[in-house]
Amino acid sequence: MDKKDLKQDKATAAVAVHKHERAKHKGAPLTKLAKGGKTNAQMLAMGRGLAKVANQKKSVRKVPKDMGKVDKNG
């Protein structure tokens, strides 16, 4: 995905969320959208360290699930 498209998508999502909050939750501060990070599901699937690496590399490439595993037979 192009960086310009991604930036535009994030801005569109923020506008929609803030429009909802202004209408339905008057007087409450607007929510700051999450920046991202490793999730519990990712940590369970690939371990805490690899989930962190996969999250950092998310925009560039995906880290394979078996990366970093030691082969005891070879």
N, CA, C and O atoms as a GROMACS GRO file, in nm:
protein
  296
    1MET      N    1   0.084  -0.117   0.000
    1MET     CA    2   0.000   0.000   0.000
    1MET      C    3   0.089   0.124   0.000
    1MET      O    4   0.190   0.130   0.069
    2ASP      N    5   0.050   0.219  -0.076
    2ASP     CA    6   0.126   0.344  -0.087
    2ASP      C    7   0.117   0.424   0.042
    2ASP      O    8   0.012   0.425   0.107
    3LYS      N    9   0.224   0.489   0.080
    3LYS     CA   10   0.225   0.566   0.206
    3LYS      C   11   0.122   0.678   0.204
    3LYS      O   12   0.061   0.708   0.306
    4LYS      N   13   0.103   0.739   0.087
    4LYS     CA   14   0.005   0.847   0.077
    4LYS      C   15  -0.136   0.792   0.100
    4LYS      O   16  -0.217   0.855   0.167
    5ASP      N   17  -0.165   0.674   0.044
    5ASP     CA   18  -0.295   0.610   0.064
    5ASP      C   19  -0.317   0.574   0.210
    5ASP      O   20  -0.425   0.596   0.264
    6LEU      N   21  -0.213   0.520   0.273
    6LEU     CA   22  -0.223   0.482   0.413
    6LEU      C   23  -0.250   0.604   0.501
    6LEU      O   24  -0.333   0.598   0.591
    7LYS      N   25  -0.180   0.711   0.475
    7LYS     CA   26  -0.200   0.835   0.551
    7LYS      C   27  -0.343   0.886   0.533
    7LYS      O   28  -0.406   0.929   0.629
    8GLN      N   29  -0.392   0.880   0.411
    8GLN     CA   30  -0.528   0.926   0.382
    8GLN      C   31  -0.631   0.836   0.450
    8GLN      O   32  -0.731   0.885   0.502
    9ASP      N   33  -0.608   0.705   0.450
    9ASP     CA   34  -0.699   0.612   0.516
    9ASP      C   35  -0.705   0.636   0.666
    9ASP      O   36  -0.813   0.635   0.725
   10LYS      N   37  -0.589   0.659   0.727
   10LYS     CA   38  -0.586   0.686   0.871
   10LYS      C   39  -0.661   0.814   0.904
   10LYS      O   40  -0.733   0.820   1.004
   11ALA      N   41  -0.643   0.917   0.821
   11ALA     CA   42  -0.712   1.044   0.844
   11ALA      C   43  -0.863   1.027   0.829
   11ALA      O   44  -0.939   1.084   0.907
   12THR      N   45  -0.906   0.950   0.730
   12THR     CA   46  -1.049   0.926   0.707
   12THR      C   47  -1.109   0.852   0.826
   12THR      O   48  -1.219   0.886   0.872
   13ALA      N   49  -1.037   0.752   0.877
   13ALA     CA   50  -1.086   0.676   0.993
   13ALA      C   51  -1.096   0.766   1.115
   13ALA      O   52  -1.193   0.759   1.190
   14ALA      N   53  -0.996   0.851   1.136
   14ALA     CA   54  -0.998   0.942   1.251
   14ALA      C   55  -1.115   1.038   1.242
   14ALA      O   56  -1.180   1.066   1.343
   15VAL      N   57  -1.143   1.090   1.123
   15VAL     CA   58  -1.256   1.181   1.105
   15VAL      C   59  -1.387   1.111   1.140
   15VAL      O   60  -1.472   1.169   1.208
   16ALA      N   61  -1.404   0.989   1.094
   16ALA     CA   62  -1.528   0.915   1.120
   16ALA      C   63  -1.545   0.886   1.269
   16ALA      O   64  -1.654   0.902   1.324
   17VAL      N   65  -1.438   0.843   1.335
   17VAL     CA   66  -1.444   0.812   1.478
   17VAL      C   67  -1.475   0.938   1.558
   17VAL      O   68  -1.559   0.935   1.648
   18HIS      N   69  -1.408   1.048   1.526
   18HIS     CA   70  -1.430   1.172   1.600
   18HIS      C   71  -1.569   1.230   1.575
   18HIS      O   72  -1.628   1.290   1.664
   19LYS      N   73  -1.621   1.211   1.455
   19LYS     CA   74  -1.758   1.256   1.425
   19LYS      C   75  -1.858   1.180   1.513
   19LYS      O   76  -1.951   1.238   1.568
   20HIS      N   77  -1.837   1.050   1.525
   20HIS     CA   78  -1.923   0.968   1.612
   20HIS      C   79  -1.913   1.014   1.757
   20HIS      O   80  -2.014   1.027   1.827
   21GLU      N   81  -1.790   1.037   1.802
   21GLU     CA   82  -1.771   1.075   1.942
   21GLU      C   83  -1.833   1.210   1.973
   21GLU      O   84  -1.891   1.229   2.080
   22ARG      N   85  -1.823   1.305   1.882
   22ARG     CA   86  -1.884   1.436   1.905
   22ARG      C   87  -2.035   1.425   1.914
   22ARG      O   88  -2.099   1.496   1.992
   23ALA      N   89  -2.094   1.335   1.833
   23ALA     CA   90  -2.240   1.321   1.830
   23ALA      C   91  -2.292   1.239   1.949
   23ALA      O   92  -2.394   1.275   2.008
   24LYS      N   93  -2.225   1.133   1.983
   24LYS     CA   94  -2.277   1.039   2.083
   24LYS      C   95  -2.219   1.057   2.223
   24LYS      O   96  -2.280   1.014   2.321
   25HIS      N   97  -2.103   1.120   2.234
   25HIS     CA   98  -2.036   1.132   2.364
   25HIS      C   99  -1.996   1.277   2.389
   25HIS      O  100  -1.878   1.308   2.403
   26LYS      N  101  -2.095   1.364   2.394
   26LYS     CA  102  -2.069   1.507   2.410
   26LYS      C  103  -1.997   1.536   2.541
   26LYS      O  104  -2.029   1.478   2.645
   27GLY      N  105  -1.900   1.624   2.533
   27GLY     CA  106  -1.826   1.665   2.652
   27GLY      C  107  -1.706   1.577   2.683
   27GLY      O  108  -1.620   1.616   2.762
   28ALA      N  109  -1.699   1.459   2.623
   28ALA     CA  110  -1.585   1.370   2.648
   28ALA      C  111  -1.472   1.406   2.552
   28ALA      O  112  -1.497   1.448   2.439
   29PRO      N  113  -1.348   1.389   2.596
   29PRO     CA  114  -1.236   1.418   2.505
   29PRO      C  115  -1.233   1.318   2.389
   29PRO      O  116  -1.274   1.203   2.404
   30LEU      N  117  -1.184   1.363   2.275
   30LEU     CA  118  -1.175   1.275   2.160
   30LEU      C  119  -1.069   1.168   2.183
   30LEU      O  120  -0.965   1.193   2.245
   31THR      N  121  -1.096   1.050   2.133
   31THR     CA  122  -1.006   0.937   2.150
   31THR      C  123  -0.885   0.952   2.059
   31THR      O  124  -0.898   0.989   1.943
   32LYS      N  125  -0.769   0.923   2.114
   32LYS     CA  126  -0.649   0.916   2.031
   32LYS      C  127  -0.643   0.775   1.974
   32LYS      O  128  -0.654   0.677   2.048
   33LEU      N  129  -0.625   0.764   1.845
   33LEU     CA  130  -0.622   0.633   1.782
   33LEU      C  131  -0.494   0.560   1.818
   33LEU      O  132  -0.388   0.621   1.834
   34ALA      N  133  -0.505   0.429   1.831
   34ALA     CA  134  -0.391   0.347   1.870
   34ALA      C  135  -0.280   0.355   1.767
   34ALA      O  136  -0.307   0.360   1.647
   35LYS      N  137  -0.158   0.356   1.812
   35LYS     CA  138  -0.043   0.360   1.724
   35LYS      C  139  -0.006   0.219   1.679
   35LYS      O  140   0.066   0.203   1.580
   36GLY      N  141  -0.053   0.121   1.750
   36GLY     CA  142  -0.021  -0.018   1.715
   36GLY      C  143   0.069  -0.078   1.821
   36GLY      O  144   0.114  -0.010   1.912
   37GLY      N  145   0.093  -0.202   1.807
   37GLY     CA  146   0.178  -0.273   1.902
   37GLY      C  147   0.145  -0.421   1.897
   37GLY      O  148   0.049  -0.462   1.832
   38LYS      N  149   0.224  -0.498   1.965
   38LYS     CA  150   0.201  -0.642   1.963
   38LYS      C  151   0.075  -0.674   2.043
   38LYS      O  152   0.049  -0.613   2.147
   39THR      N  153  -0.002  -0.769   1.993
   39THR     CA  154  -0.126  -0.808   2.059
   39THR      C  155  -0.106  -0.939   2.133
   39THR      O  156  -0.009  -1.011   2.110
   40ASN      N  157  -0.199  -0.970   2.221
   40ASN     CA  158  -0.193  -1.096   2.294
   40ASN      C  159  -0.197  -1.214   2.198
   40ASN      O  160  -0.126  -1.313   2.218
   41ALA      N  161  -0.279  -1.204   2.093
   41ALA     CA  162  -0.288  -1.313   1.996
   41ALA      C  163  -0.155  -1.335   1.926
   41ALA      O  164  -0.114  -1.449   1.904
   42GLN      N  165  -0.087  -1.226   1.890
   42GLN     CA  166   0.044  -1.238   1.826
   42GLN      C  167   0.146  -1.300   1.921
   42GLN      O  168   0.226  -1.384   1.880
   43MET      N  169   0.142  -1.259   2.048
   43MET     CA  170   0.237  -1.312   2.144
   43MET      C  171   0.214  -1.461   2.168
   43MET      O  172   0.310  -1.537   2.184
   44LEU      N  173   0.087  -1.505   2.170
   44LEU     CA  174   0.058  -1.647   2.186
   44LEU      C  175   0.103  -1.726   2.064
   44LEU      O  176   0.153  -1.837   2.077
   45ALA      N  177   0.085  -1.669   1.945
   45ALA     CA  178   0.116  -1.741   1.822
   45ALA      C  179   0.266  -1.754   1.798
   45ALA      O  180   0.312  -1.861   1.758
   46MET      N  181   0.343  -1.647   1.823
   46MET     CA  182   0.484  -1.652   1.786
   46MET      C  183   0.580  -1.616   1.898
   46MET      O  184   0.701  -1.611   1.877
   47GLY      N  185   0.529  -1.590   2.016
   47GLY     CA  186   0.615  -1.555   2.127
   47GLY      C  187   0.632  -1.404   2.137
   47GLY      O  188   0.614  -1.332   2.039
   48ARG      N  189   0.666  -1.357   2.256
   48ARG     CA  190   0.673  -1.213   2.282
   48ARG      C  191   0.778  -1.144   2.196
   48ARG      O  192   0.750  -1.039   2.137
   49GLY      N  193   0.898  -1.201   2.187
   49GLY     CA  194   1.006  -1.137   2.112
   49GLY      C  195   0.977  -1.128   1.964
   49GLY      O  196   0.997  -1.023   1.903
   50LEU      N  197   0.929  -1.238   1.904
   50LEU     CA  198   0.901  -1.236   1.761
   50LEU      C  199   0.779  -1.150   1.729
   50LEU      O  200   0.773  -1.091   1.621
   51ALA      N  201   0.682  -1.143   1.821
   51ALA     CA  202   0.566  -1.056   1.798
   51ALA      C  203   0.612  -0.911   1.792
   51ALA      O  204   0.560  -0.833   1.712
   52LYS      N  205   0.707  -0.876   1.876
   52LYS     CA  206   0.761  -0.740   1.875
   52LYS      C  207   0.832  -0.711   1.743
   52LYS      O  208   0.814  -0.605   1.684
   53VAL      N  209   0.913  -0.806   1.697
   53VAL     CA  210   0.985  -0.790   1.571
   53VAL      C  211   0.887  -0.781   1.455
   53VAL      O  212   0.901  -0.695   1.368
   54ALA      N  213   0.787  -0.868   1.454
   54ALA     CA  214   0.688  -0.868   1.346
   54ALA      C  215   0.612  -0.736   1.343
   54ALA      O  216   0.582  -0.685   1.236
   55ASN      N  217   0.581  -0.681   1.459
   55ASN     CA  218   0.510  -0.554   1.464
   55ASN      C  219   0.597  -0.440   1.412
   55ASN      O  220   0.548  -0.351   1.343
   56GLN      N  221   0.726  -0.442   1.444
   56GLN     CA  222   0.816  -0.338   1.397
   56GLN      C  223   0.836  -0.345   1.247
   56GLN      O  224   0.855  -0.242   1.182
   57LYS      N  225   0.834  -0.464   1.191
   57LYS     CA  226   0.859  -0.485   1.049
   57LYS      C  227   0.730  -0.493   0.969
   57LYS      O  228   0.733  -0.520   0.849
   58LYS      N  229   0.615  -0.469   1.033
   58LYS     CA  230   0.486  -0.492   0.971
   58LYS      C  231   0.469  -0.418   0.838
   58LYS      O  232   0.414  -0.475   0.744
   59SER      N  233   0.513  -0.295   0.830
   59SER     CA  234   0.492  -0.219   0.708
   59SER      C  235   0.586  -0.263   0.596
   59SER      O  236   0.559  -0.237   0.479
   60VAL      N  237   0.696  -0.330   0.631
   60VAL     CA  238   0.793  -0.369   0.530
   60VAL      C  239   0.773  -0.513   0.487
   60VAL      O  240   0.762  -0.542   0.368
   61ARG      N  241   0.768  -0.604   0.584
   61ARG     CA  242   0.752  -0.746   0.553
   61ARG      C  243   0.700  -0.818   0.675
   61ARG      O  244   0.703  -0.764   0.786
   62LYS      N  245   0.652  -0.938   0.654
   62LYS     CA  246   0.603  -1.019   0.766
   62LYS      C  247   0.713  -1.114   0.810
   62LYS      O  248   0.786  -1.168   0.727
   63VAL      N  249   0.725  -1.134   0.940
   63VAL     CA  250   0.824  -1.225   0.994
   63VAL      C  251   0.760  -1.363   1.000
   63VAL      O  252   0.652  -1.378   1.057
   64PRO      N  253   0.827  -1.464   0.941
   64PRO     CA  254   0.770  -1.599   0.944
   64PRO      C  255   0.758  -1.651   1.087
   64PRO      O  256   0.836  -1.615   1.174
   65LYS      N  257   0.658  -1.736   1.108
   65LYS     CA  258   0.631  -1.788   1.241
   65LYS      C  259   0.749  -1.867   1.296
   65LYS      O  260   0.776  -1.863   1.416
   66ASP      N  261   0.821  -1.940   1.209
   66ASP     CA  262   0.928  -2.026   1.258
   66ASP      C  263   1.064  -1.955   1.262
   66ASP      O  264   1.166  -2.019   1.288
   67MET      N  265   1.067  -1.825   1.238
   67MET     CA  266   1.193  -1.752   1.243
   67MET      C  267   1.247  -1.750   1.385
   67MET      O  268   1.172  -1.724   1.480
   68GLY      N  269   1.373  -1.776   1.401
   68GLY     CA  270   1.434  -1.771   1.534
   68GLY      C  271   1.429  -1.901   1.608
   68GLY      O  272   1.488  -1.912   1.715
   69LYS      N  273   1.361  -2.001   1.555
   69LYS     CA  274   1.354  -2.131   1.622
   69LYS      C  275   1.486  -2.205   1.598
   69LYS      O  276   1.542  -2.199   1.489
   70VAL      N  277   1.533  -2.272   1.697
   70VAL     CA  278   1.659  -2.346   1.688
   70VAL      C  279   1.628  -2.490   1.649
   70VAL      O  280   1.543  -2.555   1.711
   71ASP      N  281   1.697  -2.539   1.547
   71ASP     CA  282   1.682  -2.677   1.505
   71ASP      C  283   1.778  -2.762   1.588
   71ASP      O  284   1.899  -2.753   1.571
   72LYS      N  285   1.724  -2.844   1.677
   72LYS     CA  286   1.807  -2.922   1.768
   72LYS      C  287   1.876  -3.040   1.700
   72LYS      O  288   1.971  -3.097   1.754
   73ASN      N  289   1.827  -3.076   1.580
   73ASN     CA  290   1.884  -3.192   1.513
   73ASN      C  291   1.992  -3.155   1.412
   73ASN      O  292   2.056  -3.243   1.356
   74GLY      N  293   2.013  -3.028   1.390
   74GLY     CA  294   2.106  -2.999   1.285
   74GLY      C  295   2.193  -2.885   1.311
   74GLY      O  296   2.277  -2.851   1.228
   0.00000   0.00000   0.00000
